[in-house]
Amino acid sequence: MIRVFILAGEPSGDRLGGALMAGLQQLRPEVQFSGIGGPDMQAHGLISLFPMDELSVIGIAEVLPRYFHLRRRLDQVIAVVLDQKPDVLITIDSPDFSLRVAKGVKAQSDIRTVHYVAPTVWAWRPKRAAKMAKMIDHVLALFPFEPPYMQVGEMACDFVGHPVVSDPVATDEEVAEFRQTYDLGHAPILLVLPGSRKGEVSRLTPVFGAALGPFLAAHPGWRVVVPAADPVSGLVHDAVAGWPEEPLIIDPNNMTAEDAAKAKRASFAAADLALTASGTVSLELAAVRTPMVIGYKVQWLTWQIVKNMFLIDTANLINLVSGTRVVPECIAEHCTPDKIGAALHAVLANPAEQTAAMDMTMQRLGRGGDAPGLRAAQAVLDRML
């Protein structure tokens, strides 16, 4: 029997945790779990020590008022792990909390520690890997280029695949239903994704909207579709009010969670071109071969501080995984309507380069092989021997 204490602190980690638990149950049916997780992990038998959303706090302004509560939760988790003495402690992403748990456990025991999702040491702050090696025995990486960056000291690292390769994609029938439901006919679709955070939407929607005017004038008949993220759907409605053409907003607040996910998948697959904020959304677009242009802005002071800290010349995951630079990025001072518009025209004129890079990316992330959750489970078990 293997006893696993598993911890996730946010929804994306909960999904990874649920898939990992399913993989462990498939390989070792006698496995027992304890820990903290959300609905996906609870669906695989976890009884969460406390609600996971207590840990879903991002940003200094949000953390400070809850500091003492989070500190008590941290001490509680460390004490429970030490008391239970599991065969392995698995922490998933949320490094601010997860790595403090691992540090506290390692300081008082020899319990094996695994961290799922490698930090972006390949992009900035590379010394984080050496700091992690003091408390983490094994890292599960989402990207194939990450292990060499994380194999520091005795810390092992295995690439286990990215969950995007096993996420569901819309069928042709679902795309046809989506077009019919929203009266899109056979019109070409420009998908616009201004982000899931208030700051992103506030900074990007005016620039994106200004870039749309010339593009739509040059390409009459196109429809603009905006799948709004749940936390910012109201802000999106207000922010696009001045756009040159009224977009179709897919608002998750007006439908069930299942229908919202289905509509989002269908919109991604139906789109002919996308203009999107930077992030993992680029992998969701790549999974359905939708060519894209990236636009992104941060606060001026933030950019002045961090721009010289980056170790890479592209922030886009398609470019990084494929080793190409075919996805245009209009970042910071380059995030202007003129440059975005020019990039949209260029991609539309030659989408084949991106399509090839997307296919390569999906293959390198594990498409066609075992599901990432199963690969992660096998890696955990192999390293425990």
N, C-alpha and C positions, 0 to 999 in steps of 0.2 A: 504494500500500500504506500502511495506517495501522498504526502500532505503538503498543500500549497497555500501560502498566504498571498493573495493577489490584490493589488490596489490600483484603481483608476480614479482620476480626479475631474474628468470632464467627458462629455458625450463621445468625442472621437476616441478617447482612450477606452471608454466602455465598449465601443464596437470592436476594437482590437482585442480587448479582454474576453469578450464573449466568443469570438472566433478562436482565440487561443485555448480557452476552456473546452470548447467543442473538440478541438484537435487533441487535447490531452485526454479527454474522455474516450475518444475513438481509439487512441493508442494504449491507454491504461485505464480501463473502465473502473478500476477500484480507486481512482484518484479522489481525494477529498479536498474541498476548498473552504477557505474562510477569507475574510477581507472586506474591502469597500468597493462597491461598484454600482452601476445603474441598471436599467431594465434589461439590457442585453446580457449582462453577466448574471443577473438574478434569474433570467430565463434558463440558465444552465446550472441552477442550483445554489447560487451564492446567496447567503443571508447576510446582507450588508451590515457591518458593525454600526454604521450611522449613515444617513442619506449622503450620497455622493455629492449632491449639489452644494453641500457645505464647503467643499474644496474648490468649486468652480468659480474662483475669484481671480480676476486679471487686473493688473495695474496698481500702482502705489496708492492712488486715491481710494480704490476699493478695498485694498488689503489693510490699510492702517486702522480703520474703525473696527476691523475684525481680528486684529493681530493676536490679542490675548486668547480669543476663542480658538483660533487656528493653532496657537501654541499648545493649548490644552489638548486639542485633537491630536497633534503631533506626538505629544508625550503619551497619550492614550494608545495610539497605534503601536508605538515602539514597545510599550509595556505588554500589550497583547501578543505581539510577535515573539517577544522574549519568553513569555509565559507558555505559548503554544509550542515553541520550538519546531516550526515546520521544516520540511526537507529543503524547501526553497522559498524565498521571498521574491515575488515578481512585482515590480513597480512599472507603471505604464505612463510614459510621457509626464506631463505636469512636473518638471524637474525641481521647481522650487520646493515643493512638498515632498515628492518622491525621494529625492536624493538625501534630504534631511532624515527621512525615515531610515533609509539604508545606512546612513552614517551612524545614526544612533544605535541601530541593531548591530552593526559591525564592531562598534566600540565595546560591546559587552558580550559578543558571541562569535561563533564561527559559522553562523547560518549562511548558506549560499544565497547570493543576491544576483538577480537578473533584472536588467532595465530594458524595456521595450520602447523603441524609438530613439535612435542616436541623436544627440544634439548636433546642430549644424556647425560643427567645428571646422568643416571644410570651407565654410563661408566666412566665419569670423570667430574670434576668441578661441584659437586652437588649443590653448592651455587648459581648457575645460576637460579635455580627455584625460590628462594626467591627474587632475583633481578627482574625476570620477573613479579612476583606477584604485583610489584609496578605499572605496566603499562598495564598488561594483565588481563582481566576478565575470559577468557575461552580458554582452549587449546584443539585442536583436535589432538589426538595421532594416530600414525600409528600402534603401537604395543600394544598388550594387557597387557603387564607388566608395561607400562609407567604411567598410571594414579596415582598410589600411590606416585610416585616420584614428580608429578607435582601439587598435591593438597596441595598447601601451602597457608596459610592465607585464603583469600576469593577467590583465583583463582581456578576455576573448571577445570576438565579435563575429556574428554570422549574419549574412544577408538572407532574409526570409521571404522577401517579396512584399509588394505594396498592396494594400487592400483594394485599391481601385480596380485591379485586374479581376477580382471576383465579385465586384459590385454589380447589381443588375443593370442592364441597359434596356432602353425602350425597343420593343419589337416594331416591325413595319405597321402592324395593325394598330398599335398604340399611337404611333406617329400620325397615322391617318385619322384616328379618332380625335387626337389633339387638334389637328388642323380643322376638322369639321366642327368640333365643339366651339372653337374660337373664331370661326368663319374666316380662316386664313386662306382657304382655297389652295391654289398651287403657287402662291406668291413666294418669292425668295425671302428668307428671314435673316435679319441681322439681330443676333442675340447680344444684349448689353447687360453686363454684370458689374455694377459699381461697388461691390463689396458687401460684407455682412456686419460691418461696424459703423457706428454713426460718423466717426471722423472720416472714414473712407468715402462714404456716400456724400457727405457734405463737400469734400474736396474734389471728388471726381465727377459728380453729375453735371456741374456747370461746364467743365471741359469736354466731357463726352458729348453733351448736348450740342455744344458749339461745333464739334467735329462732324455731327450728323448732317447738318444743313447741306454743305457742299456734296457730301457723299450721296444723300438722297436725291439731290438735284441732278447728279450725274447718273443715278441709277433709279429712275422712277419705277414705281410698282413694288418696291421692297417694303416689307413690314418690319417694324422694330418691336421686339419682344423683350421684356425685362422680368426675369424671374426674381422676385424680391425675397431676400432672406427674412425669416420670421421676426427677428428683433428690430429690424429697421424698415418694415413694410410701410408703416405710416409716413416715415421720413422720405422714402422713395416716391410715394404718391405726390408729396409736396414738391420734391426736388425736381421732378421731371415736368412740372407744370409749364415751364417756359420752353420746352424743346420744340424744334421746328415741326415735328409731326407727333401727334399723340400716340404714345406707345401702348402696346398691350402689356399690362402688368399682371403677372401671375402672383396673386397674393395668397400666401399659405393660410392667412387668418380667415379666409372665406371658405375653407374646405377642411376635411379631415386630414390628419397627418399622412395617412396612406395615399389619399388622392393628391395631396400636395407633392409628395415624393414622386408619384407617377407623372404628374404634370411637368415637374422639373426635368425628369429623365426624358420625357417626350420632347420638351422644348430644346434640350441640348442636341438630341438626335435629329430634330427637324431643321435646325439652323444650318444655313449655308456659310455663315461667317459670324465671328464673335469678337466683341470688344469687351475686355474684361480686366478687372483689377488683378494684381499679382497674387499668386497663392496656389494651393493644391487644386483649385477649380480648373486650372489648366490641364491637369491629368484627367479630370472628368470629361473635359472637351476632347482630349486626345483619345479617350476610350471609344468615342463615337466618331472620330475622324473629322471633327469640326475645326477648320483653320481659324486662327485667332491673331489678334493684336493685343499686346499688354499695355495698359496705362496705369501709372501709379504715382501718387504724391504723398509725401509726409510733411509734417510741419517743418518750416525752413530751418529752425535751430536744430531740430533732431537730425535733419539731413546733413547739416554742416558738421555735426559731431560724428556721425557714423559712416559717412561716405568714404573716408580714408581708412576705415577699419576692415573693409571687405577684401577678401582674398580671391574673389572670383569676378569675372567680367560680365556675368549674366545672372539674373535672379530667377529665370524661368526654368522650371523643372524639365520641360521637353528638351530645351537646349542642353541642359546639364547631363541628362541621362543619355541622350542620343549622341552627344559630342558635337552637335551642330550649333549653328546660331541662326536658325531659319525662322524663329518666332520673334518678330520685331517687339522691342521694348521701348516705350516712351516713358521714361522714369524721371521724376523730380523736375528739373528745369526743362527737360525734353518732353514733358507731358503737356503739350500744347495742341490746340485744335488742328493747326496746320500739319504738324508732324504725325498726329494720329490719323488724320485724313489721308495723308500720303501713304502711310503704312497700310491702311485698309485697302486702298486702290492697288498697291503692289501685291498684297497677299491674294486679293481676288483675281488678279491677272495671272498668278502662278501659284495655285494652292498645292501643286503636286509635291513640291519640296517639303512642305509641312506634313503632308499626308504620309510620306515615306518616313519622316522623322518620328511621327506619332506611332506608326506601326512598330518601328524599331524600339521606341520607348516602352510600349506595352509588352513587347517580347522580353526586353531586358528586365522589366519589373516582375516578370513571372507568369505572364499570360500563357496558357496552354499547359502549365505544370500543375503541381499540387497547390491547393488553396493556401494562401499565406498563413492562415491560422494553423493549418496542419503542419506546414513547414516550421513555423515558430515552435510548435509543440515538440516536434521531433528534435529540433536544435536544443531545446531545454533538456530533454531527456538524454540526448547524446552527451552533452557536456557534464551531466550529473554522474556519469559512469566513472 
